[in-house]
Amino acid sequence: MSNRTVAISADFLAAFAALPRQKQGRVMDFMSKFRANPRSPGINYEKIRNSFDPNMYSVRIDDTYRGIVMREEQSGVYLLLWVDHHDRAYQWASRKRCKVNPTTGTVQVFDVQETTVEVTDRVDAEKALFAHVTDQQLLRLGVPSEKLAETRAIMSLGDLYQRQASYPEDAYEGLEWVANGFDAEEVLENFYEETPADEEISADDFVKALSKPGSLKTFAVVEGEDELQAMLAAPLERWRVFLHPTQRKIVRRHYNGPARVTGGAGTGKTVVAMHRAKWLAGQLEGNEKILFTTFTANLAGDIQDNLRKICTIDELRRIEVVHLDLWVARFLQELNYNYRIIYGEELDNLWSDAITLTGESLDFPEEFYQDEWSRVVQAQETFTLEDYVRASRRGRGVRLDRRKRISLWKIFEEFRNLSNERRVRDVEMAMYECRQIIAKRYSQPLYASIIVDEGQDLSMSAYRLLRTMAGEERPNDLFIVGDAHQRIYRNRAVLSHCGVNIRGRSSYLRINYRTTEEIRKWAFGLLKGISFDDLDEGYDDGRICQSLTHGAKPIVRDFETLEQEFDYVLEQVCALEAQGTSLKDICVVARTNRLLDDYVRRFLQAGVRTYEIKRSRLDDRSFDGVRIATMHRVKGLEFEHVFVVAANKSILPHPKAIAYEDQVSFTESMTGEKCLLYVALTRAKKSAHITSYGGISEFISEIVQPQTN
């Protein structure tokens, strides 16, 4: 039957996820039949008595459970809104109205039952929260006319937060931005799709309303059985189905060249990047492919796993997901370049040998030579002595005269000689050589489009390589997402200096979908006073982000001993489990793997299951157990509750991570450690704990004095 539309609301999926497992099976059976034919005689519609909405009906799931459906006969639209035990389902439906907003044209569901807000003469209009906002602005923000008086009577942020569930999602979002000091017109410009003056909005045209970006934020039109089953497979993962209008606009925009998307932790940058990959893949022809790349192997694995949840088989075939270092190694191997890319201790030893063999005594720590090579020679590609002597060292703390640069160059030359003799390369030089090969051998771009996640962690060499892989600048060639506040590796690139021109093609995501506002603000306080770039030559203060959910601030506790700290964490974990939280939704995070080993052992002795998330394996959500991970490894992940443990003054900042050769390097490495803690805390969706023993980190004590035991 073609003259019908079936859509599911985000609230329905959330209610479905809260049902007992056996009841979910009954609901899935019903929904398959309902999607196939919502007019089937076997579906018994019952009007909701005393309902404010004449189109609200209940449908039978089984003897005790009911679904709530908005049925609009004229347009043939059926909206699945809620599912619950029959008494609770009727109670939910009795106070709701589902309608097309006559101002915004979006489908909205909201409470129309009287609330505890009393609009009386005693309300001081001048002190009300939205006294400075006109009725017309409130309507344009999506506030239903039925709720104008109630909105006018709200006196405080606390009152607004308590009434979140009674408002349509788009209206509440706008109200919270305005309530937190943003100008109403600015909010409308940044987050709302302005309805053209000549566009007529029909209260009966639900089909048209469901196509609006504002509606697609909370409603998904179900086209087929496979799509329905995919929605029900992980109903709480809203990102798979619903996009904010600002996100959807970025995902589907046609760019004339490279584009950049920035935004704070939890604003959905990776979600946008993945949906962008899916959208682009659906438009490719012939053998065209998309490269989706990032800085680390574990992040690439997480992205590949999540793309499987939103892409068709054909779309997946067209998206190659690989971290950039591995791409470089494979490319060179396929062309029979017989050398290895080395890291860590092996690379350190190569530099040590080069310094020893030259006999140059410049009295710098060994890390200095590697940094100078990476941040000056490689970054500016000054591969001759003449070029290096003239190279800018702006931002480098140690001053070098011409004589010292000549001495340094001897070490660099020896390093390159040893690299050739031993058939090895550092990754920066391997990237440079990849570029030379591509430029000589390939006349066409290697990929139709390249998408970069966690772009703040890539180097100048990496971006120059990506520019070469993408070919000459052309529409939709490069799409880069990142956030300098989450830069936890010591790379720093300026896009425009790498041939990546994003001017006029930049977007900023402002809404944090993960953490509560209280956790977000607290974590962001760690970065107070530090200047951050926007991945190019601009500045990103990160202050225009906001969360629309609320809760408690992070809890900070300092203990005398590790035993006391662990007992506290164990007590909290057990309490959360007793309240119905799955262990897999709790993550214990520490600075190093060595620290975590002790917590794993202690949880085992206490009879609590754990699951270690390591660099070499993904987070297998089918396995229950408290997640255990380092601060580096939790990047890109999220959990209901996060415990940052062993945040001791001797561990954060980690002594081995701090560069002491000059003030610039010292400040930079300290910032990196603060960013690492910021990343760890912003994985939390509902609660965050920070614990330590024997004295807490200075990073924490600068913000708040912990409770001590």
Salt bridges, closest charged atoms under 4 A:
ASP62 OD2 - LYS23 NZ 2.80
ASP62 OD2 - ARG26 NH1 3.26
ASP63 OD1 - ARG60 NH2 2.48
GLU73 OE2 - ARG71 NE 3.17
ASP84 OD1 - ARG88 NE 3.06
ASP87 OD1 - HIS86 ND1 2.78
ASP111 OD2 - ARG95 NE 3.49
ASP111 OD1 - LYS96 NZ 2.71
ASP135 OD1 - ARG152 NH2 2.77
GLU146 OE2 - ARG97 NH1 3.15
GLU146 OE2 - LYS99 NZ 3.16
GLU150 OE1 - LYS147 NZ 3.06
GLU169 OE2 - LYS217 NZ 3.96
GLU169 OE2 - ARG238 NH2 3.32
GLU173 OE1 - LYS217 NZ 2.36
GLU173 OE2 - HIS244 NE2 2.73
GLU176 OE2 - HIS550 NE2 2.69
GLU185 OE2 - ARG140 NH1 2.91
GLU186 OE2 - ARG510 NH1 3.60
GLU194 OE1 - ARG140 NH2 3.63
GLU199 OE2 - LYS208 NZ 3.58
GLU199 OE2 - LYS212 NZ 3.11
GLU225 OE1 - ARG35 NE 3.38
GLU237 OE1 - ARG240 NE 3.20
GLU237 OE2 - LYS309 NZ 3.14
ASP302 OD2 - ARG633 NH1 3.33
ASP305 OD1 - ARG308 NH1 3.63
ASP314 OD2 - ARG318 NE 3.89
GLU315 OE1 - LYS278 NZ 2.82
GLU346 OE2 - ARG340 NH2 2.61
ASP353 OD2 - ARG422 NH2 3.02
GLU360 OE2 - LYS410 NZ 3.58
ASP371 OD2 - ARG490 NH2 3.31
GLU372 OE2 - ARG393 NE 2.68
GLU372 OE1 - ARG396 NH2 3.14
GLU381 OE2 - ARG435 NH1 2.19
GLU381 OE2 - ARG464 NH1 3.81
ASP387 OD1 - ARG390 NH2 2.99
GLU433 OE2 - ARG425 NE 2.99
GLU454 OE1 - LYS635 NZ 3.52
ASP457 OD2 - LYS635 NZ 2.44
GLU473 OE2 - ARG505 NH2 3.49
ASP477 OD2 - ARG467 NH2 2.72
ASP483 OD1 - HIS485 ND1 2.75
GLU517 OE1 - ARG520 NE 2.95
GLU518 OE2 - HIS550 ND1 3.02
ASP533 OD2 - ARG487 NH1 2.80
ASP533 OD2 - ARG492 NE 3.21
ASP534 OD2 - ARG260 NH1 3.24
GLU537 OE2 - HIS497 NE2 3.35
ASP540 OD2 - HIS485 ND1 3.86
GLU563 OE2 - ARG602 NH2 3.14
ASP585 OD1 - ARG621 NH2 2.77
ASP598 OD1 - ARG601 NH2 2.40
ASP598 OD1 - ARG602 NE 3.45
ASP619 OD2 - ARG621 NH1 2.99
ASP619 OD1 - ARG627 NE 2.81
ASP624 OD2 - ARG609 NH2 2.96
GLU638 OE1 - ARG514 NE 3.17
GLU638 OE2 - LYS685 NZ 3.84
GLU640 OE2 - LYS685 NZ 3.18
GLU640 OE1 - LYS686 NZ 3.20
GLU668 OE1 - ARG375 NH1 2.53
GLU668 OE1 - ARG490 NH2 3.03
GLU673 OE2 - ARG591 NH2 2.86
GLU702 OE1 - LYS674 NZ 3.65
